[in-house]
């Protein structure tokens, strides 16, 4: 605890100093959001892999890679070439002659956009609903709880299939569908945190000073919820990446020839016994990416939400 300056101002009585010290000691300290310290080899490896995947997804159009998306441009390329790091196809080619390394990087772009975009959409919608429900209570809390319960009543995969069946399976629509899927999770997380802060002294003080309800929610309550929401978002990115890969594997997400990790695994399944790298390489990249986001989420949770990290 920080030391309290007990030096009396000129003309101040001891009782005034005692009251001032008591108020200063009881005043809640503002939570400062600081980047978590990376401890342990696993967290550093996870950060390095995540940076590599994101960077590759951003610059894949500028890399000197072989054709990975259009089979008509790969007619002269030998198909089912095994991985050879010294060749023009370091990770080999698939049955259509498309470069697997290029497909992985284009698939990483889809996974990153879907994962982060879905988290942003779900966080904005669910976070807003949860903040209103947790702060206001009453009928607002009951309405948000009903909405969350209705969305959670459907199995996630069934809900995604239903949304994608109605909408065209484009990158935007898949991202929207996955964002809707995580709305209940964000609503419940933010609601629980907002309820714990709604009755705190600094909220009461702001209300007594004439602050409006919206200002209190945005300036007093919301900043205290940012840390647990961010640490939870890393793990949800991993969940959405797996969900998109599952949809792609079932043929319900972005179709071929646009490569995604899920449809690359699905396309290589018939040749798995003779050419296991067609399935093993994209599956391994998917595994490492999901594991890395989970590791970063746990590291952030230990720093920003130590209580939740122990659950």
Secondary structure, DSSP 8 states (H G I E B T S, - for coil): ---------TT--HHHHHHHHHHHHHS------------SHHHHHHHHHHHHHHHHHHHGGGS-----S-GGGGTTS-SS----TTSS-TT-B-TT--BHHHHHHHHHHHHHHHHHHHHHHHHHHHHHHHHHHHHH-HHHHHHHHHHHHHHHHS-HHHHHHHHHHHS---HHHHHHHHHHHTHHHHHHHHHHHHHHHHTSHHHHHHHHTT--HHHIIIIIIGGGTHHHHHHHHHHHHHHHHHHHHHHHHTT-SS-TTS--HHHHHHHHGGGTTT-THHHHHHHHHHHHHHHHHHHHHHHHHHHH-HHHHT-
